[in-house]
Amino acid sequence: MNIGITVYPTYGGSGIVGSELGKELAQRGHTVHFISSSLPTRLTQLNERVRFHEVEMMSYPLFEHQPYTLALATKMADVAQSENLDLLHVHYAIPHSISAILARESLKPHRTLPVITTLHGTDITLVGADRSYLPITRYGIAQSDGVTAVSNYLKRATAETFQFDHIAVIPNFICSSDYKRRPSSELRAELAPGGERLLVHVSNFRPVKRPVDCVEILARVRRHGVNARLAMVGDGAERARAEHRALCLGVERHCVFVGKQPRIVDYLSASDVLLLPSEQESFGLAALEALACEVPVIASRVGGIPEVVDDGVTGCLSEVGDIEKMSADAVRLLSDEDARREMGRRARESAVSRYSTDLVIPQYIEFYERVIAASKEQPEG
């Protein structure tokens, strides 16, 4: 198949999933064309089967803001024609599905171009924050030829918000050979120079991720006598608040903020426990990546996280903001190496047996084939 994929080219989960999906499809003999404003962060190598088409923005005095949605639609149609695409697979309904639908309609009746939209969660929370987006988001979802969601939770939330439930659940995934524990004594010594236990947090540091809670947890863990440090991986709006809170609590010497990192697996492999105290997670990709690296997860019981983390088996779940329980769980795991290693072993087993690429990528391929076949049966018009 010739597949067009559009993602936000950022460190967010959807960009990671879309990029990794494209690479996995290419390894299985398909040709993938990424259509975006810039090269996605995880897309480090281009070749005959993985190509990139940059959306170029027009500068025109009439427009106060550059019309990216229209520019993207135009590029999608151009690539579909020149590369003979079989389908467009877009991640996020707004604005990507709208652009893809415009591209599809502009090519009729000369060719059929099915559009598949994958929902990652912000599609729903955007509407929750601003209801004016509801009609156009519903339109983008309803007019797609196929829709997938990354968790059962997100499928239910979409059905409640948009009264639309023709959604296939295809979860996020990990490549088990890429995401496996590879401890680096050098990195571990850099992050925990005194041989301390190491907590880690990985996110884009938006308020919904509650990174300040991680600093609060570290302070409590240390007050319970556990010699621990905290590695904060990522960057964003809440980083300054987290750094300031560490200073206020007197744990700034025990926190290291390393910013955005291209190889998250290295930091997970060097760590003992992942902290994910988010207010909302439609899936929890960071949790899955940690489990695959044998790192138990302490997280909030929200959204899709309970589908990924088995409470008491591969990690520990708490209510949002329950810093005391999360701290107690961290103290228990960091103080009992045997229990932590056993939980880590079960974590990897769960991640690989449920979310490996060998299980999930064929689900996407089968979904593509079904949507393409159905689109060919529809009358032209």
Phi, psi and omega in degrees: 000151171256114191239129172264132180234133175236129178224165166285125187278060185233185178279001180293164185300320183294322178295321178295311182297314180298318179294314181294324177299314180300316180295321179293320178297319179297321179295339179262014172097000179269159177253128186243131179244110177276128181240109187200171181287335175204169183295124177304147188298326181274358182266086187267341182225127174256148178206194184299330183258351177234108185238159181232133178237112184279134175277114182266133183267138179274135176260119183213129186303334182297328186268119174292322176238138182294132185280078185298321182302318180288320178297319178295316179300317179297316180294319178301314180296318179298314181292321179301320180288309186289329184254001179054055182294145175272333180194164171247130177242111183249145180251117187092133180288321183250124355265004195297318181292326178297315178298317181295321179294320176299316179298315179301312183292326182291338182270349178286150358267015187288329180205159178259133180224090180298146180242126175246130178247128173254126179270134181245349174129315180295336173307320183279315183291331175300315178294323178297327181278330182214100185295345179296341179277351187300311183299317183287327177292316177301318179299313181300321180288311185293328182274353175291149179282340175204145181228134174235156175230153187274355178204161175295323176304313183291326175298315180296318181296322179293318179298320180291320185281320188246000183053045181220121183230017175278069189231131174266132177271113174235111189286167170295171191211167173225147171275115188295336178278333177277318181261088175213156186291120177230080185299136175246115181296329180292312181292320178299319180292328179289320183277327181226073187297339180261014181075021182291161169291149188234117170271151179222145174230133180233120178193183174265011173057033170280159181305324182298338180277345177052051180296334178298328177301327181295321177294319177299319180296316179302315181300319180290320179299317180291325178294336177275009174089008179268122180282092187232156173233167182229124175258122181255111186253121180127184181204161180158191189299328186270359183298315181299320179295320180294319178295319179294320180294323177299321178295316181297324182273356178074024180244017184299331179287344183255007177244139174233123179259112188257358179072193180290138181229136181286334183242085181297327183303328180295319182285325176294319181295335180273354190254166180256322183215138174264135174256126180222075186271035188299152171284331181206140174212119178289333176223299183103059183298321179300323178295315180299316180297322178294314180303318181296335179264017176065032179250114176301151185244130170253116190215170174280147177273075183222156172053230183270359184301317179297341175285335184262316184257120178272108186303125179085351182247308180245358179180192182227129181250146180220167174290153179303129177085359180278074184296327182296315180292317178300321178295317179297319177297320179294317179301315182297314182289319182288339182268348184234092185297321181296315180295320181293318179294321179294318177296322178296322178296315179294326180298313180296317180301318179294314183299314184288322184284342184245333191229020180286156180302327181296336179267321190271318183300319176301332176294320177294316181299316178297320179295316176305312184297321178295316182293318179297315181297318180294323181292330180286337180278343182283143178294144177294149177163000000 
